Amino acid sequence: PDDPATFFGRPAPAFFISPLYIYVLALLLKIGGGSLEAARFGQIVLGTAAVGLLALTARRWYGTRAAWIAGALATFCGLFTFYEILILQAALEPFLTALDLFVLTWALDVGRGDMPTLKGRPTIARFLVAGGALGLHALNRPNMLIVLGGLAVLLAAMGVARLAIRGRRTDALTAGAAAVALVLGGVLAISPATWRNWRVTHELVPISSHGGWNFLAGNGPQADGTYTTPMNLSPSIAGQWLGAADLVRQATGRDPSAREVSGFFLGKAFEWIRSHPREELRLLARKTRYALSATFLTLNHSFPFFARDLRGPLTLLAVGPALIVPLGIVALVVARPRGRSGYWIWAAYVPLAIVSVVIFYVAARYRLPYQVAPCVAGE
């Protein structure tokens, strides 16, 4: 971190992209002797584990038949297989999403019908682990912090509702403690990245420093619902780090910190939103439509090209989000298990994941969490 020649001859910056995949890929390359094929094999193993976790989660909520259906949907979804063989952070998304859903089920469904209260402490420990899984996911996709925060708020709200409606103080305290444990688990999971950023910049950057850039890309004068380059900056790592800092330096007349760069773009976005509220509402509606559509909005590699234009194994994997997402979202409501209140907290994962994308901009690989999750309910 103290070497001034770490990147473009400048001191190491705070992470400006989410760091988890960098370290996972480095580990897979180390194990495989530097072979990209070995790294892809490792990603396929994680994808296979994701299918198993989805099936186990479906069995817990819906039964054995649903487990087989969930496993089949995930296995024959070509989009998931496509991303698992790319050297790209999206390769981890199916596994991380399946892990989220499985561990959340483990935490929420302990009581099988009421507030999960396995004598308090074991249950709270489970929520700590669940928060850790969500925090780990956020290290790969920082907008998952919105899902983590939303689930914690819903947990706390459920406890308050129990207290107000039924006067059940114990349930309220348990739900509040579970919400705190969920957040604490997430904080502990992202803390290595936060500590690393503090060491190299002496700034509090929880995961990565490009949040303001991404928010302006999806909520500014040039925004169209998909990825656009804010303020004519280069759409590259160098642009996100060096170009963005240079632009802020020209605007402020001083060298900005990583947080100041992100805050500058964030301020520009909110300035545009305040002065164009109707356009922002229309933009949010468009992004929601893009988020739920089957159209492939590519940033790097085009799945339709490899699955349809080039005939091969992906062509045979006919299941896709056009089937899984609407079927799964309807089933989340219609096929809900009776008398298990923790289910609604778990089911909120899907709409919260959608919101976490719509707030910024829509791209195919960012939609994976809420395309994977409905497999569980897609019976």
Disulfide bonds with the S-S distance in Angstrom:
none
